[in-house]
């Protein structure tokens, strides 16, 4: 079966920053936050202090993954320029989203450079309180904040542009599925992808249903299934993850298989469950027909992220800095 990895992070160098301060590499895939918290971020054999495309390519081949979507977050630190380099080097195999802090003084200059000069056609908003902008900014609404609105007004000039959002779980001030529904209505020519299936909890499915019912009327809202094993606390012995199956079954019921995108959120997620398990678990369930599984594993991500204009923009981009 053909596969597109819909949510993965390549890391040129660890530069994380969130509520726990800055992230410093320790080697062997470990890193430490300024508050003293140590995390194991990169699986053994993938890299000591980074996770480069050269390490991922043989993993892709081994797992039958044809293409991958490179996303950004404050956990690893923004890898915008490395993402550009990888996409430029492997056009059509990788597509990337850039990230920006909308409160930066030069936020719009950063946005315009990545769209107009570097050819990005996707942006990632990591706004979660636990791992993103709400960890070091006052609470803000993605659909009401003036800094964010300025970015969305600009992106509206690029039909098909993808806006990928991680807003954390319901306990966090950043949790705002209603904002995604509002934005999808306000910008019908943009596509929105909600990460991590809106942070589900199989013991509280009505909460997930509430978010999905808000998404359902908007055909330009998709959800990815990345990291839900971590979120549900399921480990290798739980394969193929009954709690995650309950979550995905509900998502299929409300928004359909054509709006679900498989992804893993590796490398970190691959420290909890093997990447092979993350790449194959849906094949070991009865959640989908053969055609639906092809949609979830390949066709949906291909349609949303690998649009013709997205790939063309990335392939044709020529960084003016490199020309000097």
N, C-alpha and C positions, 0 to 999 in steps of 0.2 A: 504493500500500500504506500502510495506517495504521501509524504508528510511535509508540512511547513511548521517549523518551530515558531509559534506566534508570540513568544515573550521570553527573550534571553538577553543577558547582559555580558558583553565582552568588556574586559577591563585592561586598559593599557597600563594604568597605575592606580592604586587605591588612593582615593582622595575624598573619602566620605565625610559628610558633615550633617548632623541633625541635632536633635535635642540633647544627646549625650556628648556633644562637642565634636571634635575632629577625630578621624579614624587614622590610626597608624599601623602599618603592616608589621607583623612579628615573624613572618616566614612560615613555611609549612601550611599555608592556607589560613593562618590565624591572623587576627588583627585586634587592636585594643582601642576602645573609645577613651576620650579624655576623662570620663568619670570612673574609669577602671574596669569597665565591662569588657570581657574578652569574648570574641565570637570566632567560630570556625566557619569561614566564609567560602573557601574554595576546596572542592574535593581533592583527595590525594591523587596525584598524577596530572592534575589539570593546571597547576602552576603554584608557585610559592607565594608570590606577592602580586600576581596578575593572572589574567585568563585571556590569552591572545587567540586571534583567529587561527593561528597555526596549530594550536592545541584543539580547537573545536572542529576543524575540518575533518580529521579522522573519526571523531565521535559522530559527526553527521553521517559520514559514509557508513559507519558501523550500524547506525540505527535507521538507515534508509531515509534520512531527512534531506530533501532536495533544496530547500531554501530556509531562511531564518529572518525573523524580525528583531532588530537590535533596539532595545529600549534603554532609557536612562533613569537614574534615581539617585537620591542623595545618600543611600546606603553605601554604594561603591564610589560615589562622586561622579559628577557629570563627565561622560566620555565622548563629548560631542565631536571633537576633531578626529579622534581615533575612529569613531563610527563613520565619519565622512571618508576617511582613508580606506577603510575596509570596503564600504559600498562602492567606492570609486575603483578599487582594485578588483572587485568581484561583482560587476554590474549584473543584475538579474538574479544573483544567488542570495545576496543580502539586500535588505532595505532597512533604513534606520529612521528613528525619531530623535530629534534633538530636544534639549530641555533648557529652560531659562527660569530664573527667579524673577517673577513679574515686578518685584519691588526693587530690583537693581536700577540704579540711575540710568544705565544704558540698555535697559531691557529691550526697547523697541529696535535699537541699533543691532543688538544681538539677534533678535528675531529676523530682521530684514536680511542680515548677512547670511544666516543659515538658509533662508528660503530663496533669496535672489541670487546669491553668489555660490552657495554650496549645494543647492538643488534639493534640499529636504522638502518632503511633502507629508510629513507627520511630526507632531509635537507631543511630548509626554509631560503631563502635569502630575508630579508626585507630590500631592498636597496632604498626605496623611499626617496625622499628629504623631503617630508612632514612628514613622520613618521618613517624613518629608517636611514640606514647608510649614505646616501647622505646628511642628515641633519647635520652631524658632521665630514664628511670626504670630501676631495677634490673629484670632479667628477671622476668616473672611469667606465670603460666598463667591464661588467660582462664577456664578451667573449674575452677580451684582457688583462685584468689586471693580472700580474704575480702571485699575491697572490691568486686570484680566480682560475687561471689555475692550480696551484699546487693542490688545492682541487679537481677540476674536474678530473685531471689525476689520482688521488688516487681513486675517486669514480668509475672511469671507470672499475675498477677491480671487481665491484659488479653489474652485469647485472640486470636490473630491478629496480635499485635504483631510487628513486623519488626526483627530484629537483623542489621545489615549490618556485615561485618568485613573489614578489610584487614590481613592479617598479614605482608605482605612475602614475600620469596623465601627459599629454603631456606638461604641463607648467613647469614640473620639469626636472632638469638635469638628473635624474635617469631614465626617460622614454626611454626604448630601446627595443621595440619588435623585432627589427632586430637582437639583440644579442641573443634572445631566438631561433630564426630561425637558426642562425649560430651554436649555441651550440647543437641544436637538430641534425643538420647535422654532426657535429664533433663527437658527442657521441651518435650514433644510438641505443646503448644498454641501455641508460638511458631514463627515462620518465620525461617530463617537464610539470609542471602545472603552468599556469599563473593565478594569483589571480585577482578577481574582474573584470573579463571579459575585461581586459586591460583598465579599467577606462573609460567606455563609456559616451557619451553625445548624447542623442537622437536628438539633434538639429544639430549634426555634424557627421552623420553616415558614411560619406566617410572616416573619420579618423579611425574609428573602422574597416571599411572594409579593409583599407590598412594594418592594423595589422593582421587581420584574413587571408588575402590573403598570407601574409608571412608565417603564421602558416600552411596553408592548405596542402602544399606538405609533411609535416612532420607528420607522423602518431604517433609519440611519443610526440606530443605537445597536451595538453589538457588545457581547461580553466575552472576555477570555477566561479560560479555566485554569490559569496558572496558579501554582502555590496553594491550591485548596487542600492538598494533603497536609501541608504545614499548618494551615489555618484550622483544620479539623483535628489536628494532633494525631493523624494516622501515620504509621511507620511501616517498614518493609513487611512485617508479619501480617499486616492488615490488607495487603494486596489481594484483590483489586479495589480496595478502599470502599467499603459499604456506605460510610457516611458521605463520601464524595459522590457516590452513585445516587444517593437520595437527593442531594443538591442539584446535580445535573439533570436528573429526571424532572424535577420541578421546573428548572430553567427551560427545558425542552417543551414542557406543557404550556408555558406562558409566552415564550417568544420564538420557539421553534428551533430546529437543528440548524437552519440556515443562518442563524445569527450567533452561533457559538464558535469560538476559536480556541483550538487546543494550544497550550503553551505550558512551559515548565517553571519559569522564573529562576532558572539556573544562572550562575553556579550554586548560589546558596541553597536552593531547594534540593539540589543533588547531594547535599551533605546529610539530609534527613532520609531520603529515599534514593535508590540508585537511579541514575538517569535512564537506564533501560526500563525500569519500572514506570517512570514518569512518561516515557515515550510510548509505552505499549498498554497501559492499564485500560484504556477505553476499548481496546480490542478484545479484552477478556470479560466484557460485560454484555448484557442484552439490551442496552439502552437505545441502540440505534440500528436501523436497517443498514445494509451495506452501502447504499447511496448516501444516507445521512452521515455515516461514519466518514466517508470520503469528504463530505462537505466540512465536517468539523475538523478533520485532520489536515485538510489541504485547501479545498475549494474556497472556503469562506475567507481565510487569510489571504489567499491569492487575489480574490476579488476586492478586498478592502485595502490591503497594504500594497500589493504589487499591481496596482492599476498601471495601465500603459503610460499615462503621463507621469506617474511617480517614478517609474523605472527610467523613462526617458530623461526626466529632469536630473536624476541622480547621475546617470551616465554622461550627460552633456555638461555637467557642472565643472567649471574650471576656477579653482581658487585663485583670486588675484594676488594673494600673498605669495603663493608658490611661483607666480610668473615673474616676480621681481628678482 
